[in-house]
Amino acid sequence: MTQKKVGVRQRTSYSLEEKLVVVNYAQENGRNAVAKHFNLDAPMVGRWIKQSSSWEEKNKKKKCAGTPGRKAFYPEVEKFLYNWIIEQRKKGFAVNYILMRLQMCKILKEPVIQALYPAGEYEFQGNLSWINSFMKRFGLSLRRKTKISQKLPEDIEQKLDEFRQFVIKLRTQYNFDLNNIFNMDETPVWFDMIGNMTVNNKDGTKYPPICIFKGKQLPRGEVIPKDFLFRIRMSENLSKESAMIVYDSFHGHLEKSVKIKFKQHNFHLAVIPTGLTSVCQPLNVSINKPFKNNLRKKWHEWMSRGSSGVTMAGNLKRARISDVCGWIKRSWDAVSD
């Protein structure tokens, strides 16, 4: 006599949210329909329906309570960090992720904190996961400035081809060596700092940056570091051979006096068409961003050390020119050739 095999349903645990979904479906479509739809036992669904009133109350309380996320490893330190952030914002200073990490590391080095967390200075990672958790715990949010990207012209292909043909013709006509083809660009950096100008040639050699400071003379007490190149005389520092320089169509580049100056030093100009800087400007595409990131980091470190101070009116003091020159040199050297 053969015995009939009985199918055994595997026991499965269900979360409160999953059970509530089943109950809501059953209220609209019936118990048998929901059992068939979700492949569940009808009696079990019936029990869930009877118990659902108490579940909904628990679910409401759970949502009201909220979840703080992962427990903080350094709760006392984070309180100090939060108070520091609020103080900086009241003064009108911007606070970003880099400054938060730097300040957290600074607090962990204080003797009182080291007594609580002896290894905190070495174990703290300060990664993005920690930053997100910290901001959630203290109800902080990040405000970001919007940026409108450069709009490319409709006839981009035609302009690119014309510019390429012009450069090829110019190089063929004067037989420029690769190390006599230069790319120059200015990039402003806004945090009470200067703009800088750099020169780069086609074989990848980086030339020292030229700093342009506002004003006719140095402020009293300011000194330019001896190892920093403040000014370049093209007749002394650049090759006297015929050369090409590529730069964008900024109106200052198109001044007649500028063109005459370049011509006097045997430079032939290749001006990038308007709207194509983001495509044809090597410095703008691959050099300026890492350089400015390095420079901002130097400034953030200087700010976090409290090196700026304030004026008698309570405004933030600007950085000394000698400090800025040092930041620029180290930031520029950090960009790979």
Secondary structure per residue as TSV (DSSP state, phi and psi in degrees):
chain	resnum	aa	ss	phi	psi
A	1	M	-	360.0	124.9
A	2	T	-	-87.1	140.9
A	3	Q	-	-94.7	143.8
A	4	K	-	-79.0	126.9
A	5	K	-	-74.9	130.8
A	6	V	-	-102.8	125.3
A	7	G	-	-69.5	131.5
A	8	V	-	-105.1	121.4
A	9	R	-	-81.8	130.6
A	10	Q	-	-72.2	134.7
A	11	R	-	-71.9	134.6
A	12	T	-	-134.3	140.6
A	13	S	-	-92.3	145.0
A	14	Y	-	-125.7	141.7
A	15	S	-	-77.5	165.1
A	16	L	H	-61.4	-39.0
A	17	E	H	-65.0	-40.0
A	18	E	H	-65.1	-41.0
A	19	K	H	-63.7	-39.7
A	20	L	H	-65.9	-34.6
A	21	V	H	-62.2	-44.2
A	22	V	H	-63.5	-44.1
A	23	V	H	-62.6	-43.9
A	24	N	H	-63.4	-39.1
A	25	Y	H	-65.5	-39.1
A	26	A	H	-66.1	-36.3
A	27	Q	H	-65.4	-26.3
A	28	E	H	-94.2	-31.3
A	29	N	H	-120.2	-7.3
A	30	G	-	98.1	156.2
A	31	R	H	-67.0	-44.0
A	32	N	H	-65.3	-38.1
A	33	A	H	-65.8	-41.6
A	34	V	H	-70.2	-34.6
A	35	A	H	-63.6	-40.4
A	36	K	H	-71.2	-40.7
A	37	H	H	-65.5	-42.7
A	38	F	H	-98.7	3.0
A	39	N	T	57.7	53.8
A	40	L	-	-122.2	162.5
A	41	D	-	-73.5	131.8
A	42	A	H	-60.8	-42.1
A	43	P	H	-60.6	-37.1
A	44	M	H	-66.1	-40.1
A	45	V	H	-61.6	-39.5
A	46	G	H	-61.0	-41.3
A	47	R	H	-64.7	-38.4
A	48	W	H	-63.3	-39.6
A	49	I	H	-62.9	-41.9
A	50	K	H	-65.3	-34.9
A	51	Q	H	-88.7	-4.8
A	52	S	H	-64.9	-29.5
A	53	S	H	-61.6	-41.5
A	54	S	H	-72.3	-30.3
A	55	W	H	-65.2	-43.5
A	56	E	H	-60.3	-38.3
A	57	E	H	-66.1	-41.5
A	58	K	H	-64.2	-40.2
A	59	N	H	-65.2	-37.5
A	60	K	H	-64.2	-44.5
A	61	K	H	-63.7	-37.7
A	62	K	H	-65.3	-40.6
A	63	K	H	-68.7	-37.4
A	64	C	H	-66.8	-38.1
A	65	A	H	-67.5	-36.5
A	66	G	-	72.5	167.3
A	67	T	-	-122.6	122.1
A	68	P	-	-73.9	-6.7
A	69	G	-	86.8	-162.4
A	70	R	S	-62.3	141.3
A	71	K	-	-66.6	139.2
A	72	A	-	-69.7	137.7
A	73	F	S	-79.1	-29.5
A	74	Y	S	-130.0	68.2
A	75	P	H	-59.4	-41.6
A	76	E	H	-65.8	-39.6
A	77	V	H	-66.6	-40.2
A	78	E	H	-64.9	-31.8
A	79	K	H	-65.0	-42.8
A	80	F	H	-62.0	-41.9
A	81	L	H	-63.4	-43.3
A	82	Y	H	-61.1	-45.7
A	83	N	H	-62.1	-37.3
A	84	W	H	-65.2	-42.0
A	85	I	H	-61.4	-46.4
A	86	I	H	-61.4	-40.3
A	87	E	H	-64.4	-42.2
A	88	Q	H	-64.0	-40.9
A	89	R	H	-67.8	-35.6
A	90	K	H	-64.3	-32.0
A	91	K	T	-79.3	-8.0
A	92	G	T	89.3	11.8
A	93	F	-	-87.8	141.1
A	94	A	-	-77.7	142.4
A	95	V	-	-125.7	121.2
A	96	N	-	-118.5	-175.1
A	97	Y	H	-59.5	-41.2
A	98	I	H	-63.0	-45.9
A	99	L	H	-63.5	-37.4
A	100	M	H	-62.4	-45.0
A	101	R	H	-64.6	-43.8
A	102	L	H	-62.5	-42.6
A	103	Q	H	-68.2	-37.3
A	104	M	H	-61.4	-44.5
A	105	C	H	-64.1	-37.6
A	106	K	H	-64.4	-42.5
A	107	I	H	-66.0	-39.3
A	108	L	H	-64.5	-19.5
A	109	K	T	-86.6	-10.0
A	110	E	S	-69.3	141.0
A	111	P	H	-54.7	-42.2
A	112	V	H	-62.9	-40.8
A	113	I	H	-72.4	-37.5
A	114	Q	H	-63.8	-26.8
A	115	A	H	-67.6	-32.3
A	116	L	H	-81.5	-41.5
A	117	Y	-	-128.8	82.4
A	118	P	T	-57.9	-36.1
A	119	A	T	-101.0	5.2
A	120	G	H	-59.4	-38.8
A	121	E	H	-59.7	-31.6
A	122	Y	H	-97.9	-27.6
A	123	E	H	-88.3	-23.1
A	124	F	-	-65.4	128.1
A	125	Q	-	-100.1	-37.6
A	126	G	-	64.7	35.0
A	127	N	-	-81.0	179.7
A	128	L	H	-64.0	-33.0
A	129	S	H	-62.6	-43.2
A	130	W	H	-64.7	-42.7
A	131	I	H	-60.7	-45.6
A	132	N	H	-62.5	-43.1
A	133	S	H	-65.4	-42.4
A	134	F	H	-61.4	-44.2
A	135	M	H	-67.0	-35.3
A	136	K	H	-67.6	-41.3
A	137	R	H	-62.5	-33.4
A	138	F	T	-108.4	9.7
A	139	G	T	65.6	37.2
A	140	L	-	-99.8	154.2
A	141	S	-	-138.8	160.7
A	142	L	-	-103.8	126.7
A	143	R	-	-100.3	133.5
A	144	R	-	-124.0	136.6
A	145	K	-	-73.3	143.7
A	146	T	-	-88.3	149.2
A	147	K	-	-132.0	132.1
A	148	I	-	-96.3	118.5
A	149	S	-	-69.2	157.5
A	150	Q	-	-64.9	129.4
A	151	K	-	-83.7	123.4
A	152	L	-	-76.9	142.8
A	153	P	-	-67.6	155.9
A	154	E	T	-65.6	-35.3
A	155	D	T	-94.5	42.1
A	156	I	H	-60.0	-41.7
A	157	E	H	-62.9	-41.9
A	158	Q	H	-66.2	-44.2
A	159	K	H	-65.9	-39.8
A	160	L	H	-61.7	-43.3
A	161	D	H	-66.4	-41.3
A	162	E	H	-64.6	-41.7
A	163	F	H	-66.8	-41.0
A	164	R	H	-62.2	-44.7
A	165	Q	H	-63.1	-37.4
A	166	F	H	-65.0	-43.6
A	167	V	H	-65.5	-42.8
A	168	I	H	-62.2	-43.4
A	169	K	H	-63.6	-42.4
A	170	L	H	-65.1	-42.0
A	171	R	H	-68.7	-39.4
A	172	T	H	-65.6	-40.1
A	173	Q	H	-66.0	-41.0
A	174	Y	H	-107.8	-1.7
A	175	N	T	52.7	53.8
A	176	F	-	-68.0	139.4
A	177	D	-	-73.0	156.6
A	178	L	G	-59.4	-37.1
A	179	N	G	-78.4	4.2
A	180	N	G	-112.9	18.9
A	181	I	E	-111.9	113.3
A	182	F	E	-111.6	151.5
A	183	N	E	-123.7	127.0
A	184	M	E	-123.1	141.9
A	185	D	E	-153.3	146.1
A	186	E	E	-102.3	146.3
A	187	T	E	-139.7	119.2
A	188	P	E	-80.5	147.2
A	189	V	-	-127.7	119.0
A	190	W	T	-102.1	96.7
A	191	F	T	-162.8	60.5
A	192	D	T	58.3	36.8
A	193	M	-	-125.8	-174.3
A	194	I	-	-95.6	172.8
A	195	G	E	-96.6	159.9
A	196	N	E	-134.2	154.7
A	197	M	E	-122.8	135.1
A	198	T	E	-128.0	156.2
A	199	V	E	-124.7	136.2
A	200	N	E	-140.8	137.8
A	201	N	E	-107.1	174.0
A	202	K	T	-71.8	-22.1
A	203	D	T	-81.9	5.3
A	204	G	-	94.3	0.7
A	205	T	-	-70.2	131.2
A	206	K	B	-92.2	130.1
A	207	Y	-	-97.4	152.9
A	208	P	-	-57.6	148.3
A	209	P	-	-74.9	151.8
A	210	I	E	-104.7	124.2
A	211	C	E	-95.0	135.4
A	212	I	E	-115.8	111.8
A	213	F	-	-102.4	146.7
A	214	K	S	-72.3	135.6
A	215	G	S	114.6	162.6
A	216	K	S	-90.9	-23.2
A	217	Q	S	-145.5	163.2
A	218	L	-	-69.5	142.4
A	219	P	-	-60.9	156.9
A	220	R	T	-60.7	132.1
A	221	G	T	88.4	-7.0
A	222	E	-	-83.7	140.5
A	223	V	-	-134.4	133.8
A	224	I	-	-86.1	128.0
A	225	P	-	-56.4	140.5
A	226	K	T	-64.8	-30.1
A	227	D	T	-86.4	7.2
A	228	F	S	-108.2	128.7
A	229	L	-	-79.1	109.4
A	230	F	-	-89.6	-33.8
A	231	R	-	-144.3	142.0
A	232	I	-	-113.4	128.6
A	233	R	-	-98.3	114.4
A	234	M	H	-58.0	-35.4
A	235	S	H	-68.0	-21.0
A	236	E	H	-101.2	-33.2
A	237	N	H	-104.6	-24.2
A	238	L	S	-105.4	160.2
A	239	S	-	-61.9	142.9
A	240	K	S	-83.9	-3.4
A	241	E	S	-72.5	163.0
A	242	S	-	-62.2	133.2
A	243	A	E	-141.2	161.9
A	244	M	E	-116.0	139.7
A	245	I	E	-125.9	130.2
A	246	V	E	-107.8	124.8
A	247	Y	E	-149.3	171.7
A	248	D	-	-80.1	178.3
A	249	S	-	-93.1	30.9
A	250	F	-	-55.9	138.3
A	251	H	G	-59.3	-30.4
A	252	G	G	-64.9	-28.4
A	253	H	G	-73.5	-21.2
A	254	L	G	-96.1	1.4
A	255	E	-	-61.9	142.7
A	256	K	H	-60.9	-39.6
A	257	S	H	-63.7	-34.9
A	258	V	H	-68.2	-44.1
A	259	K	H	-63.0	-39.3
A	260	I	H	-64.6	-40.8
A	261	K	H	-62.4	-43.0
A	262	F	H	-64.3	-41.2
A	263	K	H	-63.7	-36.1
A	264	Q	H	-62.0	-28.1
A	265	H	T	-103.0	20.5
A	266	N	T	64.8	37.1
A	267	F	E	-103.2	133.7
A	268	H	E	-104.7	133.6
A	269	L	E	-96.5	139.4
A	270	A	E	-125.3	100.6
A	271	V	E	-89.1	124.4
A	272	I	-	-68.1	130.3
A	273	P	-	-57.9	150.4
A	274	T	T	-57.7	132.5
A	275	G	T	92.0	-6.5
A	276	L	-	-111.3	11.8
A	277	T	H	-58.8	-41.9
A	278	S	H	-67.1	-16.2
A	279	V	H	-101.1	-40.1
A	280	C	H	-104.2	-5.3
A	281	Q	-	-98.8	101.0
A	282	P	H	-56.3	-44.0
A	283	L	I	-62.9	-42.3
A	284	N	I	-66.0	-33.2
A	285	V	I	-83.2	-44.5
A	286	S	I	-121.1	-10.1
A	287	I	I	-111.7	-47.2
A	288	N	H	-60.2	-40.6
A	289	K	H	-63.2	-54.0
A	290	P	H	-62.7	-34.1
A	291	F	H	-63.1	-46.6
A	292	K	H	-68.7	-33.2
A	293	N	H	-63.2	-44.5
A	294	N	H	-61.8	-41.2
A	295	L	H	-66.4	-42.0
A	296	R	H	-64.5	-37.1
A	297	K	H	-62.3	-41.0
A	298	K	H	-61.3	-41.8
A	299	W	H	-66.6	-40.6
A	300	H	H	-62.2	-41.4
A	301	E	H	-63.0	-41.1
A	302	W	H	-63.6	-41.5
A	303	M	H	-65.7	-42.1
A	304	S	H	-67.0	-23.8
A	305	R	T	-81.6	-3.8
A	306	G	T	71.1	29.2
A	307	S	-	-78.8	-14.7
A	308	S	S	-76.1	-52.7
A	309	G	-	74.4	179.6
A	310	V	B	-130.8	158.7
A	311	T	-	-79.4	176.8
A	312	M	T	-62.7	-26.5
A	313	A	T	-83.7	-3.0
A	314	G	S	90.8	7.0
A	315	N	-	-87.3	155.5
A	316	L	B	-67.6	130.0
A	317	K	-	-73.0	145.1
A	318	R	-	-76.4	159.5
A	319	A	-	-72.6	149.2
A	320	R	-	-69.8	146.5
A	321	I	H	-59.3	-37.2
A	322	S	H	-63.6	-37.5
A	323	D	H	-65.5	-44.7
A	324	V	H	-62.0	-41.8
A	325	C	H	-60.5	-40.8
A	326	G	H	-64.3	-41.1
A	327	W	H	-62.0	-44.2
A	328	I	H	-63.0	-45.8
A	329	K	H	-61.5	-47.2
A	330	R	H	-67.8	-37.1
A	331	S	H	-68.2	-39.6
A	332	W	H	-69.3	-40.4
A	333	D	H	-65.2	-28.2
A	334	A	H	-75.3	-16.4
A	335	V	S	-79.6	125.2
A	336	S	-	-67.5	146.2
A	337	D	-	-70.4	360.0
